[in-house]
Amino acid sequence: MKQLTMTPISHVEGEVVLPGSKSLSNRALLLSALSSGNTTLTNLLRSDDTKRMVDALRQLGVNISISDDRSECTVEGFGGLFLPEKKQELFLGNAGTAIRPLTAVLSLINQEFLIDGDKYMRERPIEHLVDALRQLGAEIEYLEKDGCPPLKLRGGLTQGKDISIRGDISSQYLTALLMALPLAEGDANITVIGEQVSKPYLDITLGMLEIFGGTANHENYQKFHIPGGQRYKSPGAYMIEGDASSASYFFGAAAISGGPVRVHGLGKNSVQGDYQFLDTIEQMGAKVDRQENWTDVSSSTLKGIDVDLNHIPDAAMTIAAMALFAEGKTTIRNVYNWRVKETDRMHAMSEGLRRLGAEVETTDDTITINPPTEIRPAEIDTYADHRVAMCFSLAALGRANVTINDPDCTRKTFPDYFHVLQSISH
């Protein structure tokens, strides 16, 4: 297993240009492929997750060309649902933002599909989406573990109707339905059971539907109405803003060490919910300057907080890492879905924090961190989770060596992460 040992970083200072947002990139790829007309995507994220989506779309007959410098991508829209002539076997790795919306779209197509992922994806739940698609008429069979890929799907039977879906596990299930059901023949009405998590990600989906000519309405995120018989239309060009989740590590590092750090490509009008991470670090004592196309963060002293971060569960992990450097304890609440992400993030974060010397208590959906007086040298298991690796890189701002196991797992969303962090480290 590859390891990366990070020697202590005294402080970070400088400027960072972000890669494109993963959430925006994979949504844009799929909507462009389903649209009439060609779409030029700029600042498309280069990562394992987007490669999985591109490979799957090409396998389904979509022409996608990427410039030599990989700064632009042109997608020739299919003008509707894909038309594969034979059974398709799709491998999506560990890309949740690819496997879930593609499963929903493929349920509309009259063909048989085998949908699979890597060993980590085979542990990630998809049952709530499958249950919803079965309500809509799809025939889906679990081939190994109940509730998880791989799946055998017989498409073409899904119709719009009244259905229900749990909202307390992941927003990706509802996002998948919102992207697929405008192309169904009939109208669909979705009732969300329980409190809907990660609402800002649904706002991203609804906003992108509008950009590509689709529509869906909701009542306080609990009832959704999606008219059927719609057709997506290319906007011609779409610029993908920098990834706010990835930005959180540089913002967090600046808040810990004093900064300043300026992040380009992400400003005060961001459509991504994880930009609200800045509100939370301001509560901890960070100083934030939000402008149109960039954001600056600096700090002096951080204080522990007690906060509900259900709306930004990915960025909430960065708050947990920052808690190592705060005065007093930090409690992060309402993050149950950490347990059903790329790995059990509640376990991964609590284990890593304890190795570094923190006292940690967890419940089903909360984590409380009492920081150590001094960070201890530690070896951090990432469980192949890109966010675990990037979060614990911040521990190098202490006075001890920190070894990250399997650092290359950051390829999922940010292949150059450690190089970019090094470029602003002193």
C-alpha positions as CSV (number, residue, x, y, z in Angstrom):
1,M,0.0,0.0,0.0
2,K,1.3,3.4,-0.9
3,Q,1.8,5.9,1.9
4,L,2.5,9.7,2.1
5,T,4.2,11.0,5.2
6,M,3.6,14.7,5.7
7,T,6.1,16.6,7.7
8,P,4.8,19.5,9.8
9,I,3.6,22.6,8.0
10,S,4.1,25.9,9.9
11,H,1.5,27.8,7.9
12,V,-0.2,28.1,4.5
13,E,-0.3,31.2,2.4
14,G,-0.9,31.8,-1.2
15,E,-3.4,31.4,-4.1
16,V,-5.2,28.3,-5.4
17,V,-7.1,27.7,-8.6
18,L,-9.8,25.0,-8.0
19,P,-10.7,22.1,-10.3
20,G,-14.3,22.0,-11.4
21,S,-17.1,20.8,-9.0
22,K,-17.7,17.1,-9.1
23,S,-21.4,17.5,-8.5
24,L,-21.7,20.0,-11.3
25,S,-19.5,18.1,-13.7
26,N,-21.3,14.8,-13.6
27,R,-24.7,16.5,-13.7
28,A,-23.6,18.6,-16.7
29,L,-22.3,15.6,-18.6
30,L,-25.5,13.6,-18.2
31,L,-27.8,16.5,-19.0
32,S,-25.7,17.5,-22.0
33,A,-25.8,13.9,-23.3
34,L,-29.6,13.8,-23.0
35,S,-30.2,17.3,-24.6
36,S,-30.7,18.3,-28.2
37,G,-27.7,20.2,-29.5
38,N,-24.1,20.2,-28.6
39,T,-22.8,21.5,-25.3
40,T,-19.3,22.8,-24.5
41,L,-18.3,22.3,-20.9
42,T,-15.4,24.3,-19.5
43,N,-13.5,23.5,-16.3
44,L,-14.8,20.0,-16.3
45,L,-13.3,18.1,-13.3
46,R,-10.6,15.6,-14.3
47,S,-11.1,12.7,-11.8
48,D,-12.0,9.1,-11.5
49,D,-15.7,9.9,-11.0
50,T,-16.0,12.0,-14.1
51,K,-14.1,9.5,-16.1
52,R,-16.6,6.8,-15.1
53,M,-19.4,9.0,-16.3
54,V,-17.7,9.8,-19.6
55,D,-16.9,6.2,-20.3
56,A,-20.5,5.1,-19.5
57,L,-22.0,7.8,-21.8
58,R,-19.6,6.8,-24.6
59,Q,-20.6,3.2,-24.1
60,L,-24.3,4.3,-24.5
61,G,-23.5,5.9,-27.9
62,V,-22.7,9.5,-26.9
63,N,-20.0,11.3,-28.7
64,I,-17.7,13.3,-26.3
65,S,-14.6,15.1,-27.3
66,I,-12.1,16.5,-24.9
67,S,-9.5,19.1,-25.8
68,D,-5.8,18.3,-25.7
69,D,-5.3,20.5,-22.6
70,R,-8.5,19.0,-21.1
71,S,-9.8,22.5,-20.5
72,E,-12.9,21.9,-22.6
73,C,-15.2,19.1,-23.3
74,T,-17.9,19.0,-26.1
75,V,-20.8,16.6,-25.8
76,E,-23.0,15.9,-28.8
77,G,-26.5,15.7,-27.3
78,F,-28.6,12.6,-28.0
79,G,-31.8,14.6,-28.1
80,G,-33.5,12.3,-25.7
81,L,-33.0,8.8,-24.2
82,F,-30.1,6.7,-25.4
83,L,-30.8,3.8,-27.8
84,P,-28.5,1.0,-27.1
85,E,-29.1,-1.9,-29.5
86,K,-28.0,-4.7,-27.1
87,K,-27.7,-5.4,-23.4
88,Q,-25.1,-3.1,-21.7
89,E,-22.8,-3.8,-18.8
90,L,-21.8,-0.6,-17.1
91,F,-19.0,-0.3,-14.6
92,L,-19.1,2.9,-12.5
93,G,-16.3,2.4,-10.0
94,N,-17.1,4.2,-6.8
95,A,-18.9,7.1,-8.4
96,G,-22.2,7.7,-6.7
97,T,-22.9,10.8,-8.8
98,A,-22.7,8.6,-11.8
99,I,-24.3,5.3,-10.8
100,R,-27.4,6.8,-9.2
101,P,-28.7,9.2,-11.9
102,L,-27.6,6.7,-14.7
103,T,-29.7,4.0,-13.0
104,A,-32.7,6.2,-13.0
105,V,-32.3,7.3,-16.6
106,L,-31.6,3.7,-17.8
107,S,-34.9,2.6,-16.2
108,L,-36.7,4.6,-18.9
109,I,-34.9,2.8,-21.8
110,N,-36.2,-0.4,-23.4
111,Q,-33.1,-2.6,-22.9
112,E,-31.5,-4.7,-20.3
113,F,-28.6,-3.3,-18.2
114,L,-26.1,-4.7,-15.7
115,I,-24.9,-1.9,-13.5
116,D,-21.9,-2.5,-11.2
117,G,-19.1,-0.8,-9.3
118,D,-16.0,-1.6,-7.4
119,K,-15.8,-3.3,-4.0
120,Y,-16.6,-0.1,-2.2
121,M,-19.6,0.7,-4.4
122,R,-20.9,-2.9,-3.7
123,E,-21.2,-1.8,0.0
124,R,-22.9,1.5,-0.7
125,P,-26.7,1.5,-0.5
126,I,-28.9,2.1,-3.5
127,E,-32.1,0.5,-2.2
128,H,-34.1,3.6,-1.7
129,L,-33.7,4.6,-5.3
130,V,-34.4,1.1,-6.4
131,D,-37.6,1.0,-4.3
132,A,-38.7,4.2,-6.0
133,L,-38.0,3.0,-9.5
134,R,-39.9,-0.2,-8.7
135,Q,-42.9,1.9,-7.7
136,L,-42.6,3.5,-11.1
137,G,-42.7,0.1,-12.8
138,A,-39.0,-0.8,-13.3
139,E,-37.8,-4.4,-13.0
140,I,-34.6,-4.5,-10.9
141,E,-32.8,-7.4,-9.4
142,Y,-29.9,-7.4,-6.8
143,L,-27.3,-9.8,-8.1
144,E,-25.3,-10.1,-4.8
145,K,-25.9,-8.1,-1.6
146,D,-29.5,-6.9,-1.1
147,G,-29.7,-3.1,-1.3
148,C,-26.4,-2.6,-3.1
149,P,-25.0,-3.0,-6.6
150,P,-24.5,-4.9,-8.8
151,L,-28.0,-4.6,-10.3
152,K,-29.8,-6.2,-13.3
153,L,-32.2,-3.7,-14.7
154,R,-34.9,-4.1,-17.3
155,G,-35.7,-0.7,-18.6
156,G,-38.6,0.8,-20.6
157,L,-41.3,0.1,-18.0
158,T,-40.9,3.2,-15.8
159,Q,-43.8,5.6,-16.0
160,G,-44.7,8.7,-14.2
161,K,-47.0,8.3,-11.2
162,D,-47.3,9.1,-7.5
163,I,-44.4,7.6,-5.5
164,S,-42.6,8.0,-2.2
165,I,-38.9,7.9,-1.2
166,R,-36.9,8.3,2.0
167,G,-35.0,11.5,2.2
168,D,-33.0,11.0,5.3
169,I,-30.1,9.0,3.8
170,S,-28.9,10.8,0.7
171,S,-30.0,13.5,-1.7
172,Q,-28.5,11.6,-4.6
173,Y,-31.6,9.3,-4.9
174,L,-33.9,12.2,-5.3
175,T,-31.5,14.0,-7.7
176,A,-31.4,10.9,-9.8
177,L,-35.3,10.9,-10.1
178,L,-35.4,14.7,-10.8
179,M,-32.9,14.3,-13.7
180,A,-34.6,11.2,-15.2
181,L,-38.4,11.7,-14.7
182,P,-38.8,14.8,-17.0
183,L,-38.1,12.3,-19.8
184,A,-40.8,9.9,-18.7
185,E,-44.1,9.8,-20.6
186,G,-46.3,10.7,-17.7
187,D,-46.2,13.2,-14.8
188,A,-44.6,12.1,-11.5
189,N,-45.3,13.2,-8.0
190,I,-42.8,12.4,-5.3
191,T,-43.4,12.5,-1.6
192,V,-40.3,12.6,0.6
193,I,-40.5,10.4,3.8
194,G,-38.7,12.0,6.7
195,E,-36.5,15.1,6.7
196,Q,-34.7,15.6,3.4
197,V,-30.9,15.8,3.9
198,S,-28.4,17.8,1.9
199,K,-31.0,20.2,0.4
200,P,-28.3,22.4,-1.2
201,Y,-27.4,19.5,-3.6
202,L,-31.1,19.4,-4.7
203,D,-30.9,23.1,-5.4
204,I,-28.0,22.4,-7.7
205,T,-30.0,19.8,-9.5
206,L,-33.1,22.0,-9.8
207,G,-31.0,24.9,-11.1
208,M,-29.3,22.8,-13.7
209,L,-32.6,21.3,-14.9
210,E,-33.7,24.9,-15.6
211,I,-30.5,25.7,-17.5
212,F,-31.0,22.7,-19.7
213,G,-34.7,23.5,-20.3
214,G,-36.3,21.2,-17.8
215,T,-38.6,21.9,-14.9
216,A,-39.6,20.4,-11.5
217,N,-41.4,22.0,-8.7
218,H,-41.4,21.3,-4.9
219,E,-43.2,22.2,-1.7
220,N,-40.6,22.7,1.0
221,Y,-38.5,19.8,-0.3
222,Q,-41.2,17.4,0.9
223,K,-43.3,17.1,-2.3
224,F,-42.0,17.3,-5.8
225,H,-44.0,17.5,-9.1
226,I,-42.2,16.6,-12.3
227,P,-44.1,17.0,-15.6
228,G,-43.5,14.2,-18.0
229,G,-42.8,14.4,-21.7
230,Q,-40.1,17.1,-21.4
231,R,-37.1,17.5,-23.6
232,Y,-33.7,18.8,-22.5
233,K,-32.1,21.5,-24.7
234,S,-28.4,22.4,-24.7
235,P,-27.5,25.9,-23.4
236,G,-24.6,25.8,-25.9
237,A,-21.9,26.4,-23.3
238,Y,-21.7,25.8,-19.6
239,M,-18.9,26.9,-17.2
240,I,-18.4,24.6,-14.2
241,E,-17.4,26.6,-11.2
242,G,-14.7,25.4,-8.8
243,D,-15.5,22.6,-6.4
244,A,-16.6,24.1,-3.1
245,S,-16.1,20.8,-1.2
246,S,-12.4,20.7,-2.4
247,A,-12.1,24.4,-1.4
248,S,-12.9,23.6,2.2
249,Y,-9.5,22.0,2.8
250,F,-7.7,25.2,1.8
251,F,-10.1,27.4,3.6
252,G,-9.7,25.1,6.7
253,A,-5.9,25.2,6.4
254,A,-5.9,29.0,6.2
255,A,-8.2,29.2,9.2
256,I,-6.0,27.0,11.3
257,S,-2.6,28.6,10.4
258,G,-3.6,32.2,9.8
259,G,-3.3,32.3,6.0
260,P,-4.2,34.2,4.1
261,V,-5.3,31.9,1.3
262,R,-7.2,33.1,-1.8
263,V,-9.2,30.5,-3.8
264,H,-10.0,31.5,-7.3
265,G,-13.0,30.2,-9.3
266,L,-15.4,30.3,-6.3
267,G,-17.2,33.4,-5.2
268,K,-20.1,34.8,-3.3
269,N,-22.7,33.8,-6.0
270,S,-21.7,30.1,-5.9
271,V,-24.5,27.7,-6.6
272,Q,-22.9,25.0,-4.4
273,G,-24.2,24.5,-0.9
274,D,-20.8,23.7,0.5
275,Y,-19.9,27.4,0.1
276,Q,-21.9,27.7,3.3
277,F,-18.9,26.0,5.0
278,L,-17.5,29.6,5.2
279,D,-20.4,30.6,7.5
280,T,-19.4,27.8,9.9
281,I,-15.7,28.6,10.0
282,E,-16.6,32.3,10.7
283,Q,-18.4,31.0,13.8
284,M,-15.1,29.3,14.7
285,G,-13.2,32.6,14.3
286,A,-12.0,32.6,10.7
287,K,-12.0,35.8,8.7
288,V,-13.6,35.5,5.3
289,D,-13.7,37.9,2.3
290,R,-16.2,36.9,-0.4
291,Q,-15.9,38.4,-3.8
292,E,-17.4,37.7,-7.2
293,N,-14.7,35.3,-8.5
294,W,-12.6,34.6,-5.5
295,T,-12.7,34.1,-1.7
296,D,-10.0,34.9,0.9
297,V,-9.7,33.2,4.3
298,S,-7.4,34.1,7.2
299,S,-7.7,33.6,11.0
300,S,-6.1,34.2,14.4
301,T,-7.7,31.8,17.0
302,L,-10.3,29.1,16.4
303,K,-12.9,28.2,19.0
304,G,-15.0,25.0,19.2
305,I,-18.6,25.2,18.2
306,D,-21.8,23.1,18.4
307,V,-23.5,23.1,15.0
308,D,-26.0,21.2,12.8
309,L,-24.3,20.5,9.5
310,N,-26.9,18.3,7.8
311,H,-26.9,20.6,4.8
312,I,-23.2,20.2,4.1
313,P,-22.2,16.7,5.2
314,D,-19.0,16.5,3.0
315,A,-17.6,19.9,4.2
316,A,-18.6,18.9,7.8
317,M,-15.7,16.5,7.7
318,T,-13.3,19.4,7.3
319,I,-14.8,21.0,10.4
320,A,-14.0,17.8,12.3
321,A,-10.4,18.1,11.2
322,M,-10.3,21.8,12.2
323,A,-11.6,20.9,15.6
324,L,-8.1,19.5,16.4
325,F,-6.9,23.1,16.5
326,A,-9.8,24.8,18.2
327,E,-10.1,26.0,21.8
328,G,-12.7,23.8,23.5
329,K,-14.8,21.0,22.2
330,T,-16.7,20.9,18.9
331,T,-19.9,19.0,18.3
332,I,-21.2,18.3,14.8
333,R,-24.8,17.2,14.6
334,N,-27.2,15.6,12.2
335,V,-24.7,13.9,10.0
336,Y,-26.0,10.3,10.0
337,N,-25.4,10.0,6.3
338,W,-21.6,10.0,7.0
339,R,-22.2,6.3,7.7
340,V,-23.4,5.5,4.1
341,K,-21.0,7.5,2.0
342,E,-17.8,6.1,0.3
343,T,-17.1,4.4,3.6
344,D,-18.4,4.7,7.1
345,R,-17.1,8.2,7.6
346,M,-18.2,8.4,11.2
347,H,-15.9,5.5,12.0
348,A,-13.1,6.8,9.8
349,M,-13.1,10.3,11.2
350,S,-13.4,9.2,14.8
351,E,-10.6,6.7,14.5
352,G,-8.3,9.1,12.8
353,L,-9.0,11.9,15.3
354,R,-8.3,9.5,18.2
355,R,-5.0,8.4,16.7
356,L,-4.0,12.1,16.6
357,G,-4.7,12.5,20.3
358,A,-8.3,13.8,20.4
359,E,-11.0,12.5,22.7
360,V,-14.0,11.6,20.5
361,E,-17.5,10.6,21.3
362,T,-20.1,9.6,18.6
363,T,-23.8,8.7,18.4
364,D,-25.7,7.6,15.3
365,D,-25.6,11.1,13.9
366,T,-23.2,13.3,16.0
367,I,-19.5,13.5,16.7
368,T,-18.0,15.5,19.6
369,I,-14.3,16.2,19.5
370,N,-12.1,17.4,22.4
371,P,-8.8,18.5,20.9
372,P,-5.4,17.3,22.1
373,T,-3.0,19.6,23.8
374,E,-0.6,18.6,21.1
375,I,-1.2,16.5,17.9
376,R,0.6,13.1,18.0
377,P,2.4,11.4,15.1
378,A,-0.1,9.0,13.5
379,E,-0.8,6.8,10.6
380,I,-4.3,7.5,9.1
381,D,-6.3,4.8,7.3
382,T,-8.4,6.4,4.5
383,Y,-10.5,3.4,3.6
384,A,-10.1,4.5,0.0
385,D,-12.2,7.6,0.8
386,H,-10.8,10.8,-0.9
387,R,-12.4,13.1,1.7
388,V,-10.8,11.3,4.6
389,A,-7.4,11.6,3.0
390,M,-7.8,15.3,2.3
391,C,-9.3,16.1,5.7
392,F,-6.5,14.5,7.7
393,S,-3.8,16.3,5.6
394,L,-4.7,19.3,7.7
395,A,-3.3,17.5,10.8
396,A,0.2,18.3,9.3
397,L,-0.4,21.9,10.5
398,G,0.5,20.5,14.0
399,R,4.0,19.6,15.1
400,A,4.0,15.9,14.2
401,N,4.5,13.8,11.1
402,V,1.2,12.5,9.7
403,T,1.2,9.5,7.4
404,I,-1.7,9.1,5.0
405,N,-2.4,5.6,3.8
406,D,-3.5,5.2,0.1
407,P,-3.1,9.0,-0.7
408,D,-3.9,8.3,-4.3
409,C,-7.6,7.8,-3.4
410,T,-7.9,11.6,-4.0
411,R,-8.0,10.7,-7.7
412,K,-11.8,10.3,-7.2
413,T,-12.2,14.1,-7.1
414,F,-8.9,15.9,-6.9
415,P,-5.9,14.0,-8.3
416,D,-3.5,16.9,-7.7
417,Y,-4.6,17.7,-4.2
418,F,-1.4,17.1,-2.3
419,H,0.7,19.0,-4.9
420,V,-1.6,22.0,-4.7
421,L,-1.5,21.9,-0.9
422,Q,2.3,21.7,-1.0
423,S,2.4,24.8,-3.3
424,I,1.0,27.0,-0.5
425,S,2.7,25.3,2.4
426,H,5.6,26.8,4.3
